[in-house]
Amino acid sequence: MTNIGNEVKSMNTRVVHGCKGYDPQTGAISIPIYQSATFRHPGLYQSTGYDYSRLQNPTREELENTIAALENGRYGLAFSTGMAAVSAVVHLFSPGDHIIVSDDLYGGTYRLFEEIYSKYGLEFSYVDTSNPDEIIKALKVNSKAFFIETPSNPMMKVADIRAISKLAKERGMLHIVDNTFLTPYYQRPLELGADIVLHSGTKYLGGHNDTLAGLVVVNDDILSEKLKFTQKSEGAVLAPFDSWLILRGIKTLAVRMERQQQNAIQIANWLKTQKNVLKVFYVGLPEHEGYEISKAQASGFGAMISFYVRDKTLVEQVLERVKVIIFAESLGGVESLITYPAVQTHAAIPEEIRNKLGVTDTLLRLSVGIEDVNDLLADLEQSLA
Ligand SMILES: *Cc1c(COP(=O)(O)O)cnc(C)c1O
C-alpha cells in the first residue's frame, strides 16, 4: 500500500515523503490536487479506480494512505473535520450500546455524545481513564468501547493505552484513541493494541491553523469497510484542496513537533517559577502524575500546557495583554495560541462537571508554537506581571 512507508523506518523521512512520495504519472513532487467531482469511465463496467469524489479521490487517497502509514495501520480515512471523524466512529455502535469515555475531553466530542447520540439510545459514561479502578467500575454488560484522549484535554491526564487495550480485548470491546495531541510522530496507539485511532487533522497534522480535517486509522478489514460505508453514505469527506493542505502540513510534522516540544519544556519550567501561576500541567514535567506511563507509550510529550493563575482577574489580564501569543481557540499550529477552556473549548460541559475536573475559571491552556522561545517567555512575563 505504501511506497516509502514500508521501507524507511525513520519518522523524520516518512513524514516528508508520505505514501507515494510523488505523482507516478507526472513525477510531480507535490501530489496534484485532483479538483474533479467525477471521473470518466473507460467503458461499460470499467473504472479507473475513481468514479466519484465522495467515494474516492486521488488527493484524498494519498492523505489517507499517508496517515495510515504513519500510524502503522492498514486503512486511513479522511473526513471534513475532526468531529465528522468522531461521528463516523460512533456509527459503528447501535442503540443500547454503552461507551466508556475519558471524562476530561474535547468539549465538542462531549457535546456530540450527550446532545446528539444519547438521543439515539447510545449510553456514555465519563470516567477518569488515567485511573484503572474507575475504568473497571464503569464496565457494564452492554459496554462496547473505550473512547479515550491521552494526554487529555485540558487537564493533561495520561491513560495507559496498553492496559486499556488489553482490557478491551478481554471483553470484546473496541479501544478508540483520539491521538490529536501527540500525533503519530510521538505516539502510535495501534502499535500499543488500540483498534481505532482518530485525529483532528486541523491541529498538529495540518499545523498552520488554515484547514479543518479529521482522520481515522484502523487495521481491521471489517472496521475499515464499515467506516468507509459511513464515509461515502454520509458524505463528510475531506475536499481535494484540504487534503493537499494536510499532506503539505505533514511534511514538516517532525520538525514542528520537535521545536514545539522544545519550546514547551522551557515554558512549562518557567511557568513553575512564577508567583502568579499556581500549578502547571505539562506531561513532560517529571513530577507530572502520568510522566512514567507517558514515557513508556510515547516518544515525546507534545506541546500542550495548562496552568492555573492566581485569580480570575489575571485570566482577563493575560488574555488582554498577550501580543505574540494569540488569544484564540484551537491548538497545534505554528502560532502559539492561548485558550480559556471554561468559556471556549469546554463551554458545552456543565459548570459543575467542569469544576470537578479542574476546568475552573482560573485555568488557561497554551498551545506552544514554533516562535523563538525567548519572545514567548517575554510575552508571558509581561502579561502575567
Ligand atoms: C479539535 C479537536 C477535535 C475536533 O476536531 P475539529 O477538526 O475541530 O472538528 C477533536 N478532538 C480533539 C482532541 C481536538 O482537539
Ligand as a Chemical Component Dictionary entry (heavy atoms), coordinates in Angstrom:
data_LIG
# 
_chem_comp.id                   LIG 
_chem_comp.type                 NON-POLYMER 
_chem_comp.pdbx_formal_charge   0 
_chem_comp.three_letter_code    LIG 
# 
loop_
_chem_comp_atom.comp_id 
_chem_comp_atom.atom_id 
_chem_comp_atom.alt_atom_id 
_chem_comp_atom.type_symbol 
_chem_comp_atom.charge 
_chem_comp_atom.model_Cartn_x 
_chem_comp_atom.model_Cartn_y 
_chem_comp_atom.model_Cartn_z 
_chem_comp_atom.pdbx_ordinal 
LIG C1 C1 C 0 -10.215 19.986 17.832 1  
LIG C2 C2 C 0 -10.385 18.649 18.379 2  
LIG C3 C3 C 0 -11.401 17.799 17.918 3  
LIG C4 C4 C 0 -12.402 18.256 16.877 4  
LIG O1 O1 O 0 -11.795 18.493 15.644 5  
LIG P1 P1 P 0 -12.325 19.552 14.548 6  
LIG O2 O2 O 0 -11.350 19.412 13.456 7  
LIG O3 O3 O 0 -12.316 20.900 15.215 8  
LIG O4 O4 O 0 -13.705 19.145 14.190 9  
LIG C5 C5 C 0 -11.471 16.518 18.442 10 
LIG N1 N1 N 0 -10.599 16.098 19.385 11 
LIG C6 C6 C 0 -9.611  16.889 19.852 12 
LIG C7 C7 C 0 -8.676  16.364 20.886 13 
LIG C8 C8 C 0 -9.472  18.183 19.376 14 
LIG O5 O5 O 0 -8.504  18.973 19.850 15 
# 
loop_
_chem_comp_bond.comp_id 
_chem_comp_bond.atom_id_1 
_chem_comp_bond.atom_id_2 
_chem_comp_bond.value_order 
_chem_comp_bond.pdbx_ordinal 
LIG C1 C2 SING 1  
LIG C2 C3 SING 2  
LIG C2 C8 DOUB 3  
LIG C3 C4 SING 4  
LIG C3 C5 DOUB 5  
LIG C4 O1 SING 6  
LIG O1 P1 SING 7  
LIG P1 O2 DOUB 8  
LIG P1 O3 SING 9  
LIG P1 O4 SING 10 
LIG C5 N1 SING 11 
LIG N1 C6 DOUB 12 
LIG C6 C7 SING 13 
LIG C6 C8 SING 14 
LIG C8 O5 SING 15 
# 
